[in-house]
Amino acid sequence: MDINVQCSISEVIHMNDSNCQSCALQFYCTAGNGMEPFLLQEVKTKLAAQDVDHIPGKVFFSTTYGIERVRELKSAERLFLLLKRYIPLPAHSAMTAPQILSRLLGDGNDWTRAVLSWRRLQRELMRSDNTASAVLAGRKRKWEEEEEESGVEGSPCDKTNVMPNLALEGESQEVRLRNVHMTSTEARGCGNCVGDAVEVDNIDSDHDVGLQRDAVDRSSHQASLVTFRVSCRCSGAVSRRFTTQDVSRILGTAASRQLGWKVDLRKPDLEVNVYVSDDHCVLGIPLLRLPLANRSYMKTTGLRSTIAWAMASLSDIKPGSRVLDPMCGVGTILLEAAHEYQDAFFLGMDIDECQLLKACQNVEFTKLSDRMQLLQASCKAIPLPSCSVDAVVCDVPFGKKFGSKTDMAASLPVIVNEMERVLRLGGTLVLLLSPQLSCLLKKVMTLRPVSSHAQETDTGPGCDVEPSIPTCIFQSLQPQSYQRVSLGAIDALIHKYVKI
């Protein structure tokens, strides 16, 4: 049984009226592996979201906040308008093409409602971007002067985040529209229609009926005059009977015939994403051309932005906090933290001059020089007084780009010891570690202090502790959480500690 409530076309018109701002819309966001808890918390905190739910890689929610607020989510990869979410057929049943159509397309009302909501959201996004462009236009000359000095090409308003669509030309487009797509019910109700001519015997008596019919016709125009394509991902029992191309073709053909939509595989107005497995069945429409994870304020990217934001969110940064990244690289984590927490001060350190140069360019590009400073120094000897920072956050190199695994394994206890020293009591330490370094750090932190004489006698061939690793450190670091996240081809773990 379908779990989505169907509605008539008149209800669709009311629900999608631009003045109906109190109506909650249903969205879902994709999230990297392990990022679902961060995204769940973010939609609840920032969007006062309702009906919050998740499956692996996706978080569902509804909110009355505008699309501008929704697209400010930092822990999500991509944003979708939820079209349908169904419980799939039992895995043991042999799904046929008609069953796929019945389950995914139905009578088309859900698809009609979704495309009207999508058009309204696109108009809101376009108005917002136009407003931002108008505000920024007055500063164009200043940007050009700064770009000539810094050698940066382009301006922040060169690109938009909005997908191309047909519904942004307002009433002037509707005047040009022909070939009205009418349902059989509407056609039967228009008894005087012959071809393209409409004969009205009594205009006065039929005025109200005519207005109502015009509203339905305009809604039919908007819902039917759209180009689209279907992108499908199948797994489980369905994938053994139908390929993703089969499902896409079945849905695309049926939607084109039933709704009057036009298939365009190259440059469609919208794309319908379908995900079908033995456990889940989700249909959605992407709302933005660029992923939410894309950061327009980042000139040179480093660590995945969603992971960097998650680490910043775990750092318990408060107004006036002093935050240190002793191996900042290009400054990705600090930049994410600085955009999220406006009243804190940030210090980035790195021993690599080339990395610091890129970090400096990022800081200048984002106009954060007043709250962020960079320093070339070794993380093994941090040039700061003890207990002088409120939070330390660091992406520890895994040895794939910088150094080797053996060197980092030998150096990790010394590095963490320095982080512990500069961290104040009650401060937070957040580290991103490879699985191997994570196991090493956990192992070292469970070791109990030993005397110098015992350490000399216990460093033989049968000892589990490497001679280069001191065993009397980290006594004040209290573990808070461990979170496994995906970096694409490899996984990593986020460690959180509080100094007690």
The 8 nearest C-alpha neighbors of each residue, nearest first, counted from 0:
[[1, 2, 86, 102, 85, 3, 88, 87],
 [0, 2, 3, 85, 102, 4, 86, 105],
 [1, 3, 85, 0, 4, 84, 86, 83],
 [4, 2, 1, 5, 83, 84, 85, 109],
 [5, 3, 2, 6, 1, 109, 108, 83],
 [4, 6, 3, 108, 109, 7, 106, 1],
 [7, 5, 10, 4, 8, 108, 11, 109],
 [8, 6, 10, 9, 11, 5, 108, 12],
 [7, 9, 11, 10, 12, 6, 215, 108],
 [10, 8, 12, 11, 7, 13, 215, 6],
 [11, 9, 13, 7, 12, 8, 14, 6],
 [10, 12, 8, 14, 9, 13, 112, 15],
 [13, 11, 9, 15, 10, 14, 16, 8],
 [14, 12, 10, 16, 11, 15, 9, 19],
 [13, 15, 11, 12, 16, 10, 19, 22],
 [16, 14, 12, 13, 116, 11, 17, 115],
 [15, 17, 13, 18, 19, 14, 12, 119],
 [18, 16, 19, 15, 119, 20, 14, 13],
 [17, 19, 16, 20, 15, 21, 13, 14],
 [20, 18, 16, 17, 21, 22, 14, 15],
 [19, 21, 22, 18, 17, 63, 65, 23],
 [20, 22, 19, 63, 23, 64, 18, 62],
 [23, 21, 20, 63, 19, 24, 14, 62],
 [22, 24, 63, 62, 61, 21, 25, 64],
 [25, 23, 61, 62, 22, 26, 63, 80],
 [24, 26, 61, 81, 60, 80, 23, 62],
 [27, 25, 80, 81, 60, 79, 59, 61],
 [26, 28, 59, 79, 58, 81, 60, 78],
 [29, 27, 78, 58, 77, 57, 75, 79],
 [28, 30, 57, 77, 76, 56, 75, 58],
 [31, 29, 56, 75, 76, 34, 57, 35],
 [30, 32, 34, 56, 33, 485, 29, 76],
 [31, 33, 485, 34, 484, 56, 30, 35],
 [32, 34, 484, 35, 483, 31, 485, 482],
 [35, 33, 31, 37, 32, 36, 30, 38],
 [34, 36, 38, 37, 33, 39, 30, 56],
 [37, 35, 39, 38, 34, 40, 33, 41],
 [36, 38, 40, 34, 35, 39, 41, 74],
 [39, 37, 41, 35, 40, 74, 36, 42],
 [40, 38, 36, 41, 37, 42, 35, 43],
 [39, 41, 43, 37, 38, 42, 44, 36],
 [40, 42, 38, 44, 43, 39, 45, 37],
 [43, 41, 46, 45, 44, 39, 40, 48],
 [44, 42, 47, 48, 40, 41, 46, 45],
 [43, 45, 41, 42, 47, 46, 40, 48],
 [46, 44, 42, 41, 43, 47, 48, 72],
 [45, 47, 48, 42, 43, 44, 64, 62],
 [48, 46, 43, 44, 45, 42, 49, 62],
 [49, 47, 62, 43, 46, 61, 42, 60],
 [48, 50, 61, 51, 60, 62, 47, 43],
 [51, 49, 60, 61, 52, 48, 59, 25],
 [52, 50, 60, 49, 59, 48, 53, 61],
 [53, 51, 59, 58, 50, 60, 54, 39],
 [54, 52, 58, 57, 59, 55, 51, 35],
 [53, 55, 57, 56, 58, 52, 279, 59],
 [56, 54, 57, 53, 32, 35, 58, 30],
 [55, 57, 30, 29, 31, 32, 54, 35],
 [58, 56, 29, 54, 28, 53, 55, 30],
 [57, 59, 53, 28, 27, 52, 54, 29],
 [60, 58, 27, 52, 51, 53, 26, 57],
 [61, 59, 51, 50, 26, 49, 25, 48],
 [60, 62, 25, 49, 24, 48, 23, 50],
 [61, 63, 48, 23, 64, 24, 49, 46],
 [62, 64, 23, 21, 22, 65, 24, 61],
 [65, 63, 62, 68, 46, 66, 69, 23],
 [66, 64, 67, 68, 63, 69, 20, 62],
 [65, 67, 69, 68, 70, 120, 64, 124],
 [68, 66, 65, 70, 69, 71, 124, 127],
 [69, 67, 66, 71, 65, 70, 64, 46],
 [70, 68, 66, 71, 67, 72, 65, 64],
 [69, 71, 72, 67, 68, 66, 291, 78],
 [72, 70, 69, 68, 73, 67, 291, 66],
 [73, 71, 70, 74, 69, 75, 291, 41],
 [72, 74, 75, 71, 305, 308, 292, 291],
 [73, 75, 305, 38, 72, 37, 308, 309],
 [76, 74, 30, 73, 29, 28, 77, 291],
 [75, 77, 292, 291, 30, 29, 290, 28],
 [78, 76, 290, 291, 29, 28, 75, 79],
 [77, 79, 28, 285, 286, 27, 291, 29],
 [80, 78, 285, 284, 27, 286, 283, 26],
 [79, 81, 26, 284, 283, 82, 25, 285],
 [82, 80, 283, 26, 25, 83, 79, 27],
 [81, 83, 283, 282, 113, 80, 109, 110],
 [84, 82, 282, 81, 281, 85, 283, 3],
 [83, 85, 281, 280, 282, 86, 82, 3],
 [86, 84, 280, 87, 2, 83, 281, 1],
 [85, 87, 279, 280, 88, 84, 278, 2],
 [88, 86, 280, 85, 279, 277, 89, 278],
 [87, 89, 90, 86, 92, 94, 277, 91],
 [90, 88, 91, 92, 87, 277, 93, 278],
 [89, 91, 92, 236, 277, 88, 93, 235],
 [90, 92, 89, 93, 236, 88, 94, 277],
 [93, 91, 90, 89, 94, 88, 236, 95],
 [92, 94, 95, 91, 90, 240, 236, 237],
 [95, 93, 92, 98, 96, 99, 237, 88],
 [94, 96, 98, 97, 99, 93, 240, 100],
 [95, 97, 99, 98, 100, 94, 249, 246],
 [98, 96, 100, 99, 95, 101, 94, 102],
 [97, 99, 101, 95, 96, 100, 102, 94],
 [100, 98, 96, 102, 97, 101, 103, 95],
 [101, 99, 97, 104, 103, 98, 102, 105],
 [102, 100, 105, 98, 99, 104, 103, 97],
 [101, 103, 99, 100, 105, 98, 104, 1],
 [102, 104, 100, 101, 99, 105, 83, 250],
 [105, 103, 100, 107, 101, 102, 106, 250],
 [104, 106, 101, 107, 102, 103, 100, 108],
 [105, 107, 108, 104, 101, 109, 257, 110],
 [106, 108, 110, 105, 109, 104, 111, 258],
 [109, 107, 111, 110, 106, 112, 5, 6],
 [110, 108, 112, 111, 107, 113, 82, 5],
 [109, 111, 113, 107, 108, 112, 114, 82],
 [112, 110, 108, 114, 113, 109, 222, 107],
 [111, 113, 109, 115, 110, 114, 11, 108],
 [112, 114, 110, 116, 111, 115, 82, 117],
 [113, 115, 117, 111, 116, 112, 222, 118],
 [116, 114, 118, 117, 112, 113, 222, 15],
 [117, 115, 113, 119, 114, 118, 15, 120],
 [116, 118, 114, 120, 115, 119, 113, 121],
 [119, 117, 121, 115, 120, 116, 166, 114],
 [118, 120, 122, 116, 121, 117, 123, 115],
 [121, 119, 123, 117, 122, 118, 124, 116],
 [120, 122, 124, 118, 123, 119, 125, 117],
 [123, 121, 125, 119, 120, 124, 167, 126],
 [124, 122, 120, 126, 121, 125, 127, 119],
 [125, 123, 121, 127, 122, 126, 128, 120],
 [124, 126, 122, 128, 127, 123, 129, 121],
 [127, 125, 129, 123, 124, 128, 130, 122],
 [126, 128, 124, 130, 125, 129, 123, 131],
 [127, 129, 131, 125, 130, 126, 132, 124],
 [130, 128, 132, 126, 131, 127, 125, 133],
 [131, 129, 133, 127, 128, 132, 126, 134],
 [130, 132, 128, 134, 129, 133, 135, 127],
 [131, 133, 129, 135, 130, 134, 136, 128],
 [134, 132, 130, 136, 131, 135, 129, 137],
 [135, 133, 131, 132, 136, 137, 130, 138],
 [134, 136, 132, 138, 137, 133, 131, 139],
 [137, 135, 133, 139, 138, 134, 132, 140],
 [136, 138, 135, 139, 134, 133, 140, 141],
 [137, 139, 141, 136, 135, 140, 142, 134],
 [140, 138, 142, 136, 141, 137, 143, 135],
 [139, 141, 143, 142, 138, 144, 137, 136],
 [140, 142, 144, 138, 139, 143, 145, 137],
 [143, 141, 145, 139, 144, 140, 146, 138],
 [142, 144, 146, 140, 141, 145, 147, 139],
 [143, 145, 141, 147, 142, 146, 140, 148],
 [146, 144, 142, 148, 147, 143, 149, 141],
 [145, 147, 151, 143, 149, 150, 148, 144],
 [148, 146, 144, 150, 145, 149, 143, 151],
 [147, 149, 145, 146, 150, 144, 151, 143],
 [148, 150, 146, 151, 147, 145, 360, 144],
 [149, 151, 146, 147, 148, 152, 145, 143],
 [152, 150, 146, 149, 153, 147, 145, 148],
 [153, 151, 146, 150, 154, 147, 143, 149],
 [154, 152, 157, 151, 155, 146, 156, 143],
 [153, 155, 156, 157, 152, 142, 143, 139],
 [156, 154, 157, 153, 158, 295, 296, 135],
 [155, 157, 154, 158, 132, 159, 135, 131],
 [158, 156, 154, 155, 153, 159, 132, 152],
 [159, 157, 156, 160, 155, 154, 161, 295],
 [158, 160, 161, 157, 156, 128, 288, 162],
 [159, 161, 288, 289, 287, 162, 158, 290],
 [160, 162, 287, 288, 159, 163, 124, 125],
 [161, 163, 288, 287, 164, 286, 160, 121],
 [164, 162, 268, 161, 165, 288, 269, 267],
 [165, 163, 268, 166, 162, 167, 269, 121],
 [164, 166, 167, 268, 168, 163, 225, 118],
 [167, 165, 164, 168, 118, 169, 122, 221],
 [168, 166, 169, 165, 122, 164, 121, 125],
 [167, 169, 172, 166, 171, 170, 165, 173],
 [170, 168, 171, 167, 172, 166, 173, 122],
 [169, 171, 173, 172, 174, 168, 175, 167],
 [172, 170, 174, 173, 169, 168, 175, 176],
 [171, 173, 175, 170, 174, 168, 169, 176],
 [172, 174, 170, 176, 175, 171, 169, 217],
 [175, 173, 171, 172, 176, 170, 177, 169],
 [176, 174, 172, 173, 177, 171, 170, 178],
 [175, 177, 173, 174, 172, 178, 220, 179],
 [176, 178, 179, 175, 174, 173, 220, 180],
 [179, 177, 180, 176, 220, 195, 181, 224],
 [178, 180, 177, 181, 220, 216, 219, 176],
 [179, 181, 219, 178, 223, 220, 259, 182],
 [182, 180, 185, 179, 186, 183, 219, 216],
 [183, 181, 185, 184, 186, 180, 219, 187],
 [182, 184, 186, 185, 187, 181, 188, 180],
 [185, 183, 187, 182, 186, 188, 181, 189],
 [186, 184, 188, 182, 187, 183, 181, 189],
 [187, 185, 183, 189, 188, 184, 181, 182],
 [188, 186, 184, 189, 185, 190, 183, 182],
 [187, 189, 185, 186, 190, 184, 183, 191],
 [188, 190, 186, 187, 191, 192, 185, 197],
 [191, 189, 192, 188, 187, 186, 193, 197],
 [190, 192, 189, 198, 197, 193, 199, 196],
 [191, 193, 197, 190, 189, 196, 194, 198],
 [194, 192, 196, 195, 191, 197, 198, 190],
 [195, 193, 196, 192, 197, 191, 178, 198],
 [194, 196, 193, 197, 192, 178, 179, 177],
 [197, 195, 193, 194, 192, 198, 191, 199],
 [196, 198, 192, 191, 199, 193, 195, 194],
 [199, 197, 191, 200, 196, 192, 193, 190],
 [198, 200, 201, 202, 197, 191, 205, 192],
 [201, 199, 202, 198, 205, 204, 191, 203],
 [200, 202, 203, 204, 199, 205, 206, 198],
 [203, 201, 205, 204, 206, 199, 200, 209],
 [202, 204, 206, 205, 201, 207, 200, 199],
 [205, 203, 201, 202, 206, 207, 208, 200],
 [204, 206, 208, 202, 203, 207, 209, 201],
 [207, 205, 209, 203, 208, 204, 202, 210],
 [206, 208, 210, 209, 205, 211, 204, 203],
 [209, 207, 211, 205, 210, 206, 212, 204],
 [210, 208, 212, 206, 207, 211, 205, 213],
 [209, 211, 213, 207, 212, 208, 206, 214],
 [210, 212, 208, 214, 209, 213, 207, 215],
 [211, 213, 209, 215, 214, 210, 216, 208],
 [214, 212, 216, 210, 211, 215, 217, 209],
 [215, 213, 211, 217, 212, 216, 218, 210],
 [214, 216, 218, 212, 213, 217, 219, 211],
 [217, 215, 219, 213, 218, 214, 212, 220],
 [218, 216, 220, 214, 219, 215, 213, 221],
 [217, 219, 215, 221, 220, 216, 222, 214],
 [218, 220, 216, 222, 217, 221, 223, 180],
 [221, 219, 217, 218, 223, 222, 224, 216],
 [220, 222, 218, 219, 223, 224, 217, 115],
 [221, 223, 219, 111, 220, 224, 218, 114],
 [222, 224, 259, 260, 220, 225, 221, 219],
 [225, 223, 221, 220, 222, 260, 226, 259],
 [224, 226, 260, 223, 261, 268, 227, 222],
 [225, 227, 261, 267, 268, 262, 263, 260],
 [228, 226, 267, 269, 262, 270, 263, 268],
 [227, 229, 270, 264, 262, 263, 271, 267],
 [230, 228, 271, 247, 270, 272, 251, 231],
 [231, 229, 272, 273, 271, 247, 228, 232],
 [230, 232, 273, 243, 247, 272, 274, 229],
 [231, 233, 274, 243, 273, 275, 234, 230],
 [234, 232, 275, 238, 276, 243, 274, 231],
 [233, 235, 276, 238, 237, 275, 236, 232],
 [234, 236, 277, 276, 238, 237, 239, 233],
 [235, 237, 239, 238, 90, 277, 234, 240],
 [238, 236, 240, 239, 235, 241, 234, 233],
 [239, 237, 234, 241, 233, 240, 236, 242],
 [238, 240, 236, 237, 241, 235, 242, 234],
 [239, 241, 237, 238, 236, 242, 94, 93],
 [242, 240, 238, 245, 237, 239, 246, 243],
 [243, 241, 245, 244, 238, 246, 240, 239],
 [242, 244, 246, 245, 231, 232, 233, 247],
 [245, 243, 247, 242, 246, 248, 231, 241],
 [246, 244, 242, 248, 243, 247, 241, 249],
 [245, 247, 249, 243, 248, 244, 250, 242],
 [246, 248, 244, 229, 250, 245, 249, 231],
 [247, 249, 251, 245, 246, 250, 252, 244],
 [250, 248, 246, 252, 247, 251, 245, 253],
 [249, 251, 253, 247, 248, 252, 254, 246],
 [252, 250, 248, 254, 253, 249, 247, 255],
 [251, 253, 255, 249, 250, 254, 248, 256],
 [252, 254, 256, 250, 255, 251, 257, 249],
 [255, 253, 257, 251, 258, 256, 252, 250],
 [254, 256, 260, 259, 252, 253, 261, 258],
 [255, 257, 253, 254, 259, 258, 252, 260],
 [258, 256, 254, 255, 253, 259, 107, 260],
 [259, 257, 254, 260, 255, 223, 256, 107],
 [258, 260, 255, 223, 256, 257, 261, 180],
 [261, 259, 255, 223, 225, 258, 226, 224],
 [260, 262, 226, 255, 225, 227, 263, 259],
 [261, 263, 227, 226, 228, 264, 260, 255],
 [264, 262, 267, 227, 265, 226, 228, 266],
 [263, 265, 228, 266, 267, 262, 227, 229],
 [264, 266, 263, 267, 228, 227, 262, 268],
 [267, 265, 263, 264, 268, 227, 226, 269],
 [268, 266, 227, 226, 263, 269, 265, 228],
 [269, 267, 164, 226, 227, 163, 225, 165],
 [270, 268, 227, 267, 226, 271, 228, 284],
 [269, 271, 228, 227, 284, 229, 272, 285],
 [270, 272, 229, 284, 283, 230, 228, 273],
 [271, 273, 230, 283, 282, 231, 229, 284],
 [274, 272, 231, 282, 281, 230, 232, 271],
 [273, 275, 232, 281, 280, 231, 233, 282],
 [274, 276, 280, 233, 279, 232, 234, 273],
 [277, 275, 234, 279, 278, 235, 233, 280],
 [276, 278, 235, 90, 279, 236, 87, 275],
 [279, 277, 276, 87, 86, 280, 275, 90],
 [280, 278, 276, 275, 87, 86, 277, 281],
 [279, 281, 275, 85, 87, 274, 84, 86],
 [282, 280, 84, 274, 83, 273, 279, 85],
 [283, 281, 273, 83, 82, 272, 84, 81],
 [282, 284, 81, 82, 272, 80, 79, 271],
 [283, 285, 271, 80, 79, 270, 272, 286],
 [286, 284, 79, 287, 78, 80, 283, 270],
 [285, 287, 79, 78, 284, 80, 162, 288],
 [288, 286, 161, 162, 289, 160, 285, 290],
 [287, 289, 162, 161, 160, 290, 286, 285],
 [288, 290, 287, 160, 291, 293, 161, 77],
 [291, 289, 77, 292, 293, 76, 287, 288],
 [290, 292, 76, 77, 293, 75, 289, 70],
 [291, 293, 76, 290, 294, 304, 305, 75],
 [292, 294, 291, 290, 295, 289, 304, 76],
 [295, 293, 296, 297, 292, 304, 291, 298],
 [294, 296, 297, 293, 155, 298, 158, 365],
 [295, 297, 294, 365, 298, 364, 361, 155],
 [298, 296, 294, 295, 299, 361, 300, 365],
 [297, 299, 361, 296, 300, 364, 360, 295],
 [300, 298, 297, 361, 301, 357, 329, 358],
 [301, 299, 297, 298, 302, 331, 329, 303],
 [300, 302, 331, 329, 303, 299, 328, 330],
 [301, 303, 304, 331, 307, 300, 306, 332],
 [304, 302, 306, 305, 307, 301, 486, 300],
 [303, 305, 307, 306, 302, 308, 292, 331],
 [304, 306, 74, 308, 307, 303, 309, 73],
 [307, 305, 309, 308, 304, 303, 310, 302],
 [306, 308, 332, 304, 310, 305, 309, 311],
 [307, 309, 311, 305, 306, 310, 335, 304],
 [310, 308, 306, 312, 311, 307, 305, 313],
 [311, 309, 313, 307, 312, 308, 306, 429],
 [312, 310, 308, 336, 314, 313, 309, 307],
 [311, 313, 309, 310, 314, 308, 315, 316],
 [314, 312, 310, 311, 315, 309, 429, 495],
 [313, 315, 311, 316, 312, 427, 390, 429],
 [316, 314, 313, 317, 312, 427, 390, 311],
 [317, 315, 314, 320, 318, 390, 340, 343],
 [316, 318, 320, 319, 315, 343, 340, 342],
 [319, 317, 342, 343, 320, 316, 340, 341],
 [318, 320, 343, 342, 317, 321, 344, 316],
 [321, 319, 343, 317, 318, 389, 316, 344],
 [322, 320, 344, 388, 389, 345, 343, 390],
 [321, 323, 390, 345, 391, 389, 388, 346],
 [324, 322, 391, 346, 347, 345, 325, 390],
 [323, 325, 347, 327, 392, 393, 326, 391],
 [326, 324, 348, 378, 327, 347, 323, 349],
 [327, 325, 349, 348, 324, 328, 393, 378],
 [326, 328, 330, 324, 347, 348, 349, 325],
 [327, 329, 354, 330, 326, 349, 355, 358],
 [330, 328, 358, 357, 354, 331, 327, 301],
 [329, 331, 327, 358, 328, 333, 332, 334],
 [330, 332, 334, 333, 329, 301, 302, 335],
 [333, 331, 307, 335, 334, 330, 336, 311],
 [332, 334, 336, 330, 335, 331, 337, 345],
 [335, 333, 337, 331, 336, 332, 330, 338],
 [334, 336, 332, 338, 333, 308, 337, 331],
 [335, 337, 333, 339, 311, 334, 338, 340],
 [336, 338, 334, 340, 339, 335, 333, 341],
 [339, 337, 335, 336, 340, 334, 341, 333],
 [338, 340, 336, 337, 341, 335, 308, 311],
 [341, 339, 337, 338, 342, 336, 343, 316],
 [340, 342, 343, 337, 339, 338, 318, 336],
 [343, 341, 318, 319, 340, 344, 317, 320],
 [342, 344, 319, 320, 318, 341, 321, 340],
 [345, 343, 321, 370, 371, 320, 322, 319],
 [346, 344, 371, 322, 321, 323, 370, 372],
 [347, 345, 323, 372, 371, 373, 322, 324],
 [348, 346, 373, 324, 327, 323, 325, 374],
 [349, 347, 325, 374, 326, 375, 327, 373],
 [348, 350, 326, 375, 351, 376, 327, 325],
 [349, 351, 376, 375, 377, 352, 348, 378],
 [352, 350, 354, 349, 353, 355, 375, 328],
 [351, 353, 355, 354, 356, 350, 375, 349],
 [354, 352, 356, 355, 351, 357, 358, 328],
 [355, 353, 328, 357, 356, 351, 329, 352],
 [354, 356, 358, 352, 357, 353, 359, 329],
 [355, 357, 359, 353, 358, 354, 352, 360],
 [358, 356, 360, 354, 329, 359, 355, 361],
 [359, 357, 329, 355, 361, 330, 356, 360],
 [358, 360, 356, 362, 357, 361, 355, 363],
 [361, 359, 357, 363, 358, 362, 364, 356],
 [360, 362, 364, 358, 359, 363, 298, 297],
 [363, 361, 359, 365, 367, 360, 364, 368],
 [362, 364, 366, 360, 365, 361, 359, 368],
 [363, 365, 361, 362, 366, 360, 298, 296],
 [364, 366, 362, 363, 367, 296, 361, 297],
 [367, 365, 363, 364, 368, 362, 369, 361],
 [368, 366, 369, 362, 365, 370, 371, 363],
 [367, 369, 371, 370, 366, 362, 363, 372],
 [368, 370, 367, 371, 366, 372, 344, 362],
 [371, 369, 344, 368, 367, 345, 372, 343],
 [372, 370, 345, 368, 346, 369, 367, 344],
 [371, 373, 346, 347, 345, 368, 374, 370],
 [374, 372, 347, 348, 346, 371, 375, 359],
 [373, 375, 348, 376, 347, 349, 372, 346],
 [376, 374, 349, 350, 348, 373, 352, 377],
 [377, 375, 350, 349, 348, 374, 378, 381],
 [378, 376, 350, 379, 380, 381, 349, 375],
 [377, 379, 381, 380, 325, 414, 376, 326],
 [380, 378, 414, 377, 381, 413, 417, 410],
 [381, 379, 378, 377, 382, 417, 376, 414],
 [380, 382, 378, 383, 379, 377, 417, 376],
 [383, 381, 380, 384, 376, 377, 378, 421],
 [384, 382, 381, 385, 421, 387, 388, 380],
 [385, 383, 387, 421, 386, 382, 420, 381],
 [384, 386, 421, 420, 387, 383, 422, 423],
 [423, 387, 385, 421, 422, 388, 420, 384],
 [386, 388, 421, 385, 384, 423, 422, 383],
 [389, 387, 321, 422, 390, 423, 386, 322],
 [390, 388, 426, 321, 320, 423, 322, 422],
 [391, 389, 427, 322, 426, 388, 428, 314],
 [390, 392, 323, 428, 322, 324, 429, 427],
 [391, 393, 429, 324, 428, 430, 323, 390],
 [394, 392, 430, 324, 395, 326, 431, 429],
 [393, 395, 431, 430, 396, 432, 326, 392],
 [394, 396, 393, 432, 431, 397, 430, 326],
 [397, 395, 398, 394, 401, 399, 400, 407],
 [396, 398, 399, 433, 395, 404, 432, 407],
 [397, 399, 403, 404, 402, 401, 396, 400],
 [400, 398, 397, 401, 403, 402, 396, 404],
 [401, 399, 398, 402, 397, 396, 403, 404],
 [402, 400, 398, 399, 396, 403, 397, 404],
 [401, 403, 398, 406, 400, 404, 407, 399],
 [404, 402, 398, 406, 405, 407, 401, 399],
 [403, 405, 398, 407, 406, 408, 397, 402],
 [404, 406, 408, 403, 407, 409, 398, 402],
 [407, 405, 409, 403, 408, 404, 410, 402],
 [408, 406, 410, 404, 409, 405, 411, 403],
 [409, 407, 405, 411, 406, 410, 404, 436],
 [408, 410, 406, 407, 411, 405, 467, 468],
 [411, 409, 407, 413, 408, 412, 406, 414],
 [410, 412, 414, 408, 413, 407, 409, 415],
 [413, 411, 415, 414, 410, 416, 468, 409],
 [412, 414, 416, 410, 411, 415, 379, 417],
 [415, 413, 411, 379, 417, 416, 412, 378],
 [416, 414, 418, 412, 417, 413, 411, 419],
 [415, 417, 413, 419, 414, 418, 412, 420],
 [416, 418, 420, 414, 419, 415, 379, 413],
 [419, 417, 415, 420, 416, 421, 422, 414],
 [418, 420, 416, 422, 417, 421, 415, 473],
 [419, 421, 417, 385, 418, 422, 416, 386],
 [422, 420, 385, 386, 387, 418, 419, 388],
 [423, 421, 386, 388, 419, 420, 426, 389],
 [386, 424, 422, 426, 389, 388, 387, 425],
 [425, 423, 498, 426, 499, 422, 386, 497],
 [424, 426, 498, 499, 497, 423, 427, 389],
 [427, 425, 389, 423, 424, 390, 498, 497],
 [426, 428, 497, 390, 314, 496, 391, 498],
 [427, 429, 391, 496, 495, 392, 390, 497],
 [430, 428, 495, 392, 494, 391, 314, 393],
 [431, 429, 393, 494, 493, 392, 394, 432],
 [430, 432, 493, 394, 492, 395, 393, 494],
 [433, 431, 492, 437, 491, 436, 395, 430],
 [432, 434, 491, 436, 435, 437, 397, 492],
 [435, 433, 437, 436, 491, 438, 432, 492],
 [436, 434, 438, 437, 433, 439, 432, 408],
 [437, 435, 439, 433, 438, 434, 432, 440],
 [436, 438, 434, 440, 435, 439, 432, 433],
 [437, 439, 441, 435, 436, 440, 442, 434],
 [440, 438, 436, 442, 437, 441, 443, 435],
 [441, 439, 443, 437, 442, 438, 436, 444],
 [442, 440, 438, 444, 439, 443, 437, 445],
 [441, 443, 439, 440, 445, 444, 438, 446],
 [442, 444, 440, 446, 445, 441, 439, 470],
 [445, 443, 441, 442, 446, 440, 473, 472],
 [444, 446, 442, 443, 441, 447, 440, 470],
 [447, 445, 443, 444, 470, 448, 442, 471],
 [446, 448, 449, 445, 470, 471, 444, 443],
 [449, 447, 471, 470, 446, 450, 472, 469],
 [448, 450, 453, 454, 447, 451, 470, 471],
 [449, 451, 453, 452, 454, 448, 455, 471],
 [450, 452, 454, 453, 455, 449, 456, 448],
 [451, 453, 455, 450, 454, 456, 449, 457],
 [454, 452, 456, 450, 455, 451, 457, 449],
 [453, 455, 451, 457, 452, 456, 450, 458],
 [456, 454, 452, 453, 457, 458, 451, 459],
 [455, 457, 453, 454, 458, 452, 459, 451],
 [458, 456, 454, 459, 455, 453, 462, 461],
 [459, 457, 462, 456, 466, 455, 454, 460],
 [458, 460, 461, 462, 457, 456, 455, 466],
 [459, 461, 462, 458, 463, 457, 465, 464],
 [462, 460, 459, 463, 458, 457, 464, 465],
 [461, 463, 464, 459, 458, 460, 457, 465],
 [462, 464, 461, 465, 458, 460, 457, 459],
 [465, 463, 462, 466, 468, 458, 443, 470],
 [464, 466, 467, 468, 463, 458, 462, 409],
 [465, 467, 468, 458, 464, 469, 454, 459],
 [466, 468, 465, 469, 409, 464, 410, 412],
 [469, 467, 465, 466, 470, 412, 409, 464],
 [470, 468, 471, 467, 472, 412, 466, 413],
 [471, 469, 448, 472, 446, 468, 447, 449],
 [470, 472, 448, 469, 447, 449, 473, 474],
 [473, 471, 474, 470, 416, 469, 444, 448],
 [474, 472, 476, 475, 444, 416, 419, 471],
 [473, 475, 472, 476, 471, 444, 477, 499],
 [476, 474, 499, 498, 473, 477, 419, 497],
 [477, 475, 498, 473, 497, 496, 474, 499],
 [476, 478, 497, 496, 498, 475, 479, 499],
 [479, 477, 496, 480, 495, 476, 497, 494],
 [480, 478, 496, 495, 477, 497, 481, 494],
 [481, 479, 495, 494, 478, 482, 496, 493],
 [482, 480, 494, 493, 492, 495, 483, 479],
 [481, 483, 493, 492, 484, 480, 494, 33],
 [482, 484, 492, 33, 491, 493, 481, 490],
 [485, 483, 33, 491, 32, 490, 492, 482],
 [484, 486, 490, 32, 487, 491, 489, 31],
 [487, 485, 489, 490, 488, 484, 491, 303],
 [486, 488, 485, 489, 490, 31, 32, 484],
 [487, 489, 486, 490, 485, 491, 484, 32],
 [490, 488, 486, 487, 485, 491, 433, 484],
 [491, 489, 485, 486, 484, 483, 433, 492],
 [490, 492, 433, 484, 432, 483, 434, 485],
 [493, 491, 483, 432, 482, 431, 484, 433],
 [492, 494, 431, 482, 481, 430, 483, 432],
 [493, 495, 481, 430, 429, 480, 492, 431],
 [494, 496, 429, 480, 479, 428, 478, 481],
 [497, 495, 478, 428, 477, 479, 476, 427],
 [498, 496, 427, 477, 476, 426, 425, 428],
 [497, 499, 476, 425, 424, 475, 426, 477],
 [498, 475, 424, 425, 497, 476, 477, 426]]
